[in-house]
Amino acid sequence: GWPIIAAAGGDGTAHEVASGILDSGRNPTLAVIPLGSANDYAVALGLVPGWWANTAGDFPVRRVDVGRVSGPGFGRWFINGAGVGFNGQVTVESRKIKRLRGLMLYGLAVWRALGVPRTNGPWTVEVDGHCRAARPLMTVSVALGHREGNFTLAPRAKLDDGFFDVVEAGQLTALEVLGLLPRLALGGEVSHPKVWQGQAKTVHLMADSPMAAHADGEMLCESGDGTREFFFELVPRRLAVLTGPGFRGS
């Protein structure tokens, strides 16, 4: 019955608290107190560290979109973004690193994930029911917020526009990935012949072999779990959130 429920932590904590709210059938407002490594969702909401001490600030309540990802034997909410393939492996590697935080943590996790062998078979991706040409892929990201692990993957994403921003990357080499990281870290647009970006309300993905995947930086599955099919669906303006002046919305 509380009108506002706060998640004090990082994106994983916000994910868990938001999932509880969404499963409850009630309608409290989520507030995010950013104390984690990346705080990507708090950045998208415009809530900077220490915002709660600003008693004169204006923090309006807005309604934002959420996503639902499902597959064989699982179904999870997500509020900022989800990724399959390389992005999922980055999440796996980040959990093995104990003494770093922020950009250094995820930069090292990217470097380690580049050393993990990848498959070269075609993936099938349907965007709003339209099947894209099957091709070998490195990763697919389904974004509500613009950042993932401190890196800006979807700079035009808005939390309440009724669409996922979808990023589909082919088999980039290690040098190509490292060449893109500075632009991703600085929030710039990424233009590369192996990268496709678009918008959708549903995404159905079938990988050529089992893949690691994450939702808001929380593990959905690892490659050893045998999961290769994922379905993403957007639920518009399902969650009430407290927002700040830098809110990334329409």
Contacts in CASP RR format, 6 or more apart in sequence:
PFRMAT RR
TARGET T0000
AUTHOR 0000-0000-0000
METHOD contacts of the structure
MODEL  1
GWPIIAAAGGDGTAHEVASGILDSGRNPTLAVIPLGSANDYAVALGLVPG
WWANTAGDFPVRRVDVGRVSGPGFGRWFINGAGVGFNGQVTVESRKIKRL
RGLMLYGLAVWRALGVPRTNGPWTVEVDGHCRAARPLMTVSVALGHREGN
FTLAPRAKLDDGFFDVVEAGQLTALEVLGLLPRLALGGEVSHPKVWQGQA
KTVHLMADSPMAAHADGEMLCESGDGTREFFFELVPRRLAVLTGPGFRGS
1 26 0 8 1.000
1 28 0 8 1.000
2 28 0 8 1.000
3 28 0 8 1.000
3 29 0 8 1.000
4 28 0 8 1.000
4 29 0 8 1.000
4 30 0 8 1.000
4 31 0 8 1.000
4 242 0 8 1.000
5 17 0 8 1.000
5 21 0 8 1.000
5 28 0 8 1.000
5 29 0 8 1.000
5 30 0 8 1.000
5 31 0 8 1.000
6 17 0 8 1.000
6 30 0 8 1.000
6 31 0 8 1.000
6 32 0 8 1.000
6 33 0 8 1.000
7 13 0 8 1.000
7 14 0 8 1.000
7 16 0 8 1.000
7 17 0 8 1.000
7 18 0 8 1.000
7 30 0 8 1.000
7 31 0 8 1.000
7 32 0 8 1.000
7 33 0 8 1.000
8 33 0 8 1.000
8 35 0 8 1.000
9 32 0 8 1.000
9 33 0 8 1.000
9 34 0 8 1.000
9 35 0 8 1.000
9 36 0 8 1.000
10 32 0 8 1.000
10 34 0 8 1.000
10 35 0 8 1.000
10 36 0 8 1.000
10 37 0 8 1.000
10 38 0 8 1.000
10 39 0 8 1.000
10 41 0 8 1.000
10 42 0 8 1.000
11 36 0 8 1.000
11 38 0 8 1.000
11 39 0 8 1.000
11 40 0 8 1.000
11 41 0 8 1.000
11 80 0 8 1.000
11 149 0 8 1.000
11 216 0 8 1.000
11 217 0 8 1.000
12 216 0 8 1.000
12 217 0 8 1.000
12 218 0 8 1.000
13 35 0 8 1.000
13 36 0 8 1.000
14 30 0 8 1.000
14 32 0 8 1.000
14 41 0 8 1.000
14 42 0 8 1.000
14 79 0 8 1.000
14 80 0 8 1.000
14 216 0 8 1.000
15 77 0 8 1.000
15 78 0 8 1.000
15 79 0 8 1.000
15 80 0 8 1.000
15 215 0 8 1.000
15 216 0 8 1.000
15 217 0 8 1.000
15 218 0 8 1.000
16 218 0 8 1.000
17 30 0 8 1.000
18 30 0 8 1.000
18 66 0 8 1.000
18 77 0 8 1.000
18 79 0 8 1.000
18 239 0 8 1.000
19 76 0 8 1.000
19 77 0 8 1.000
21 28 0 8 1.000
21 30 0 8 1.000
21 239 0 8 1.000
22 66 0 8 1.000
22 77 0 8 1.000
22 238 0 8 1.000
22 239 0 8 1.000
23 77 0 8 1.000
27 240 0 8 1.000
28 240 0 8 1.000
29 61 0 8 1.000
29 240 0 8 1.000
29 241 0 8 1.000
29 242 0 8 1.000
30 239 0 8 1.000
30 240 0 8 1.000
30 241 0 8 1.000
30 242 0 8 1.000
31 47 0 8 1.000
31 52 0 8 1.000
31 241 0 8 1.000
31 242 0 8 1.000
32 39 0 8 1.000
32 41 0 8 1.000
32 42 0 8 1.000
32 45 0 8 1.000
32 47 0 8 1.000
32 241 0 8 1.000
32 242 0 8 1.000
33 42 0 8 1.000
33 47 0 8 1.000
33 52 0 8 1.000
34 42 0 8 1.000
34 43 0 8 1.000
34 47 0 8 1.000
34 48 0 8 1.000
34 49 0 8 1.000
35 49 0 8 1.000
36 101 0 8 1.000
37 94 0 8 1.000
37 101 0 8 1.000
37 102 0 8 1.000
37 105 0 8 1.000
37 106 0 8 1.000
37 149 0 8 1.000
38 102 0 8 1.000
38 106 0 8 1.000
38 147 0 8 1.000
38 148 0 8 1.000
38 149 0 8 1.000
38 150 0 8 1.000
39 49 0 8 1.000
40 80 0 8 1.000
40 145 0 8 1.000
40 147 0 8 1.000
40 148 0 8 1.000
40 149 0 8 1.000
40 150 0 8 1.000
41 79 0 8 1.000
41 80 0 8 1.000
41 145 0 8 1.000
41 216 0 8 1.000
42 48 0 8 1.000
43 147 0 8 1.000
43 248 0 8 1.000
44 80 0 8 1.000
44 144 0 8 1.000
44 145 0 8 1.000
44 146 0 8 1.000
44 147 0 8 1.000
44 157 0 8 1.000
44 159 0 8 1.000
44 247 0 8 1.000
44 248 0 8 1.000
45 159 0 8 1.000
45 241 0 8 1.000
45 242 0 8 1.000
45 243 0 8 1.000
45 244 0 8 1.000
45 246 0 8 1.000
45 247 0 8 1.000
45 248 0 8 1.000
46 243 0 8 1.000
46 244 0 8 1.000
46 245 0 8 1.000
46 246 0 8 1.000
46 247 0 8 1.000
46 248 0 8 1.000
47 59 0 8 1.000
47 242 0 8 1.000
47 243 0 8 1.000
47 244 0 8 1.000
51 59 0 8 1.000
51 244 0 8 1.000
58 244 0 8 1.000
58 245 0 8 1.000
59 242 0 8 1.000
59 243 0 8 1.000
59 244 0 8 1.000
60 242 0 8 1.000
60 243 0 8 1.000
60 244 0 8 1.000
61 240 0 8 1.000
61 241 0 8 1.000
61 242 0 8 1.000
61 243 0 8 1.000
62 160 0 8 1.000
62 240 0 8 1.000
62 241 0 8 1.000
62 243 0 8 1.000
62 247 0 8 1.000
62 249 0 8 1.000
63 160 0 8 1.000
63 237 0 8 1.000
63 238 0 8 1.000
63 239 0 8 1.000
63 240 0 8 1.000
63 241 0 8 1.000
64 79 0 8 1.000
64 144 0 8 1.000
64 159 0 8 1.000
64 160 0 8 1.000
64 237 0 8 1.000
64 238 0 8 1.000
64 239 0 8 1.000
64 241 0 8 1.000
64 249 0 8 1.000
65 144 0 8 1.000
65 159 0 8 1.000
65 160 0 8 1.000
65 161 0 8 1.000
65 162 0 8 1.000
65 163 0 8 1.000
65 234 0 8 1.000
65 235 0 8 1.000
65 236 0 8 1.000
65 237 0 8 1.000
65 238 0 8 1.000
65 239 0 8 1.000
66 77 0 8 1.000
66 78 0 8 1.000
66 79 0 8 1.000
66 144 0 8 1.000
66 234 0 8 1.000
66 235 0 8 1.000
66 238 0 8 1.000
66 239 0 8 1.000
67 77 0 8 1.000
67 78 0 8 1.000
67 79 0 8 1.000
67 81 0 8 1.000
67 82 0 8 1.000
67 142 0 8 1.000
67 144 0 8 1.000
67 164 0 8 1.000
67 232 0 8 1.000
67 233 0 8 1.000
67 234 0 8 1.000
67 235 0 8 1.000
68 75 0 8 1.000
68 76 0 8 1.000
68 77 0 8 1.000
68 78 0 8 1.000
68 232 0 8 1.000
68 233 0 8 1.000
68 234 0 8 1.000
68 235 0 8 1.000
69 75 0 8 1.000
69 76 0 8 1.000
69 78 0 8 1.000
69 82 0 8 1.000
69 142 0 8 1.000
69 213 0 8 1.000
69 215 0 8 1.000
69 220 0 8 1.000
69 230 0 8 1.000
69 231 0 8 1.000
69 232 0 8 1.000
69 233 0 8 1.000
70 76 0 8 1.000
70 230 0 8 1.000
70 231 0 8 1.000
70 233 0 8 1.000
71 227 0 8 1.000
71 229 0 8 1.000
71 230 0 8 1.000
71 231 0 8 1.000
72 227 0 8 1.000
72 229 0 8 1.000
74 220 0 8 1.000
74 221 0 8 1.000
74 227 0 8 1.000
76 215 0 8 1.000
76 218 0 8 1.000
76 220 0 8 1.000
77 215 0 8 1.000
78 144 0 8 1.000
78 215 0 8 1.000
78 216 0 8 1.000
79 144 0 8 1.000
79 216 0 8 1.000
79 239 0 8 1.000
80 143 0 8 1.000
80 144 0 8 1.000
80 145 0 8 1.000
80 147 0 8 1.000
80 148 0 8 1.000
80 216 0 8 1.000
81 141 0 8 1.000
81 142 0 8 1.000
81 143 0 8 1.000
81 144 0 8 1.000
81 145 0 8 1.000
81 148 0 8 1.000
81 215 0 8 1.000
81 216 0 8 1.000
82 141 0 8 1.000
82 142 0 8 1.000
82 213 0 8 1.000
82 214 0 8 1.000
82 215 0 8 1.000
82 216 0 8 1.000
82 220 0 8 1.000
82 232 0 8 1.000
83 139 0 8 1.000
83 140 0 8 1.000
83 141 0 8 1.000
83 142 0 8 1.000
83 148 0 8 1.000
83 213 0 8 1.000
83 214 0 8 1.000
83 215 0 8 1.000
84 139 0 8 1.000
84 140 0 8 1.000
84 205 0 8 1.000
84 207 0 8 1.000
84 211 0 8 1.000
84 212 0 8 1.000
84 213 0 8 1.000
84 230 0 8 1.000
85 137 0 8 1.000
85 138 0 8 1.000
85 139 0 8 1.000
85 140 0 8 1.000
85 207 0 8 1.000
85 211 0 8 1.000
85 212 0 8 1.000
85 213 0 8 1.000
86 113 0 8 1.000
86 118 0 8 1.000
86 138 0 8 1.000
86 139 0 8 1.000
86 169 0 8 1.000
87 139 0 8 1.000
87 141 0 8 1.000
87 148 0 8 1.000
87 213 0 8 1.000
87 214 0 8 1.000
88 113 0 8 1.000
88 139 0 8 1.000
88 211 0 8 1.000
88 212 0 8 1.000
88 213 0 8 1.000
88 214 0 8 1.000
88 219 0 8 1.000
89 113 0 8 1.000
89 116 0 8 1.000
89 212 0 8 1.000
89 223 0 8 1.000
90 106 0 8 1.000
90 109 0 8 1.000
90 110 0 8 1.000
90 113 0 8 1.000
90 149 0 8 1.000
91 109 0 8 1.000
91 212 0 8 1.000
91 214 0 8 1.000
91 217 0 8 1.000
91 218 0 8 1.000
91 219 0 8 1.000
92 113 0 8 1.000
92 212 0 8 1.000
92 219 0 8 1.000
92 222 0 8 1.000
93 108 0 8 1.000
93 109 0 8 1.000
93 110 0 8 1.000
93 112 0 8 1.000
93 113 0 8 1.000
93 116 0 8 1.000
94 105 0 8 1.000
94 106 0 8 1.000
94 109 0 8 1.000
95 219 0 8 1.000
96 112 0 8 1.000
97 105 0 8 1.000
97 108 0 8 1.000
97 109 0 8 1.000
100 108 0 8 1.000
102 149 0 8 1.000
102 150 0 8 1.000
103 150 0 8 1.000
103 185 0 8 1.000
106 149 0 8 1.000
106 150 0 8 1.000
106 151 0 8 1.000
107 181 0 8 1.000
110 177 0 8 1.000
110 181 0 8 1.000
114 174 0 8 1.000
114 177 0 8 1.000
114 178 0 8 1.000
115 174 0 8 1.000
118 138 0 8 1.000
118 171 0 8 1.000
119 136 0 8 1.000
119 207 0 8 1.000
119 208 0 8 1.000
119 209 0 8 1.000
120 136 0 8 1.000
120 171 0 8 1.000
121 136 0 8 1.000
121 208 0 8 1.000
121 209 0 8 1.000
122 134 0 8 1.000
122 135 0 8 1.000
122 136 0 8 1.000
122 137 0 8 1.000
122 208 0 8 1.000
123 134 0 8 1.000
123 135 0 8 1.000
123 136 0 8 1.000
123 137 0 8 1.000
123 140 0 8 1.000
123 205 0 8 1.000
123 206 0 8 1.000
123 207 0 8 1.000
123 208 0 8 1.000
124 131 0 8 1.000
124 134 0 8 1.000
124 205 0 8 1.000
124 206 0 8 1.000
125 131 0 8 1.000
125 132 0 8 1.000
125 134 0 8 1.000
125 137 0 8 1.000
125 140 0 8 1.000
125 168 0 8 1.000
125 203 0 8 1.000
125 204 0 8 1.000
125 205 0 8 1.000
125 206 0 8 1.000
126 132 0 8 1.000
126 202 0 8 1.000
126 203 0 8 1.000
126 204 0 8 1.000
126 205 0 8 1.000
127 166 0 8 1.000
127 198 0 8 1.000
127 200 0 8 1.000
127 202 0 8 1.000
127 203 0 8 1.000
128 200 0 8 1.000
128 201 0 8 1.000
128 202 0 8 1.000
129 202 0 8 1.000
129 204 0 8 1.000
132 168 0 8 1.000
132 196 0 8 1.000
135 170 0 8 1.000
136 170 0 8 1.000
136 171 0 8 1.000
136 208 0 8 1.000
137 168 0 8 1.000
137 169 0 8 1.000
137 170 0 8 1.000
137 171 0 8 1.000
137 207 0 8 1.000
138 169 0 8 1.000
138 170 0 8 1.000
138 171 0 8 1.000
138 172 0 8 1.000
139 167 0 8 1.000
139 168 0 8 1.000
139 169 0 8 1.000
139 170 0 8 1.000
140 166 0 8 1.000
140 167 0 8 1.000
140 168 0 8 1.000
140 169 0 8 1.000
140 203 0 8 1.000
140 205 0 8 1.000
141 148 0 8 1.000
141 153 0 8 1.000
141 154 0 8 1.000
141 166 0 8 1.000
141 167 0 8 1.000
142 164 0 8 1.000
142 165 0 8 1.000
142 166 0 8 1.000
142 203 0 8 1.000
142 232 0 8 1.000
143 153 0 8 1.000
143 154 0 8 1.000
143 157 0 8 1.000
143 164 0 8 1.000
143 165 0 8 1.000
143 166 0 8 1.000
143 167 0 8 1.000
144 157 0 8 1.000
144 159 0 8 1.000
144 164 0 8 1.000
144 165 0 8 1.000
144 234 0 8 1.000
145 154 0 8 1.000
145 157 0 8 1.000
145 158 0 8 1.000
145 159 0 8 1.000
145 165 0 8 1.000
145 248 0 8 1.000
146 152 0 8 1.000
146 153 0 8 1.000
146 154 0 8 1.000
146 155 0 8 1.000
146 156 0 8 1.000
146 157 0 8 1.000
146 165 0 8 1.000
146 248 0 8 1.000
147 153 0 8 1.000
148 217 0 8 1.000
149 217 0 8 1.000
150 185 0 8 1.000
151 181 0 8 1.000
151 184 0 8 1.000
151 185 0 8 1.000
151 187 0 8 1.000
152 184 0 8 1.000
152 185 0 8 1.000
152 186 0 8 1.000
152 187 0 8 1.000
152 188 0 8 1.000
153 167 0 8 1.000
153 184 0 8 1.000
153 190 0 8 1.000
154 165 0 8 1.000
154 167 0 8 1.000
154 197 0 8 1.000
155 187 0 8 1.000
155 188 0 8 1.000
155 189 0 8 1.000
156 165 0 8 1.000
157 165 0 8 1.000
157 248 0 8 1.000
158 248 0 8 1.000
158 249 0 8 1.000
158 250 0 8 1.000
159 241 0 8 1.000
159 247 0 8 1.000
159 248 0 8 1.000
159 249 0 8 1.000
160 236 0 8 1.000
160 237 0 8 1.000
160 249 0 8 1.000
160 250 0 8 1.000
161 249 0 8 1.000
161 250 0 8 1.000
162 201 0 8 1.000
162 234 0 8 1.000
162 236 0 8 1.000
162 237 0 8 1.000
163 199 0 8 1.000
163 200 0 8 1.000
163 201 0 8 1.000
163 234 0 8 1.000
164 199 0 8 1.000
164 200 0 8 1.000
164 201 0 8 1.000
164 203 0 8 1.000
164 232 0 8 1.000
164 234 0 8 1.000
165 197 0 8 1.000
165 198 0 8 1.000
165 199 0 8 1.000
166 197 0 8 1.000
166 198 0 8 1.000
166 199 0 8 1.000
166 200 0 8 1.000
166 203 0 8 1.000
167 195 0 8 1.000
167 196 0 8 1.000
167 197 0 8 1.000
167 198 0 8 1.000
168 195 0 8 1.000
168 196 0 8 1.000
168 197 0 8 1.000
169 192 0 8 1.000
169 194 0 8 1.000
169 195 0 8 1.000
169 196 0 8 1.000
170 194 0 8 1.000
170 195 0 8 1.000
171 194 0 8 1.000
172 180 0 8 1.000
172 192 0 8 1.000
172 194 0 8 1.000
172 195 0 8 1.000
176 192 0 8 1.000
176 194 0 8 1.000
180 190 0 8 1.000
180 192 0 8 1.000
183 189 0 8 1.000
183 190 0 8 1.000
184 190 0 8 1.000
190 197 0 8 1.000
200 234 0 8 1.000
201 233 0 8 1.000
201 234 0 8 1.000
202 231 0 8 1.000
202 232 0 8 1.000
202 233 0 8 1.000
202 234 0 8 1.000
203 230 0 8 1.000
203 231 0 8 1.000
203 232 0 8 1.000
204 229 0 8 1.000
204 230 0 8 1.000
204 231 0 8 1.000
204 232 0 8 1.000
205 229 0 8 1.000
205 230 0 8 1.000
205 231 0 8 1.000
205 232 0 8 1.000
206 228 0 8 1.000
206 229 0 8 1.000
207 228 0 8 1.000
207 229 0 8 1.000
208 228 0 8 1.000
209 223 0 8 1.000
209 228 0 8 1.000
210 221 0 8 1.000
210 223 0 8 1.000
210 224 0 8 1.000
210 225 0 8 1.000
210 226 0 8 1.000
210 227 0 8 1.000
210 228 0 8 1.000
211 221 0 8 1.000
211 223 0 8 1.000
211 227 0 8 1.000
211 228 0 8 1.000
212 219 0 8 1.000
212 221 0 8 1.000
212 222 0 8 1.000
212 223 0 8 1.000
213 219 0 8 1.000
213 220 0 8 1.000
213 221 0 8 1.000
213 227 0 8 1.000
213 230 0 8 1.000
214 220 0 8 1.000
220 227 0 8 1.000
221 227 0 8 1.000
END
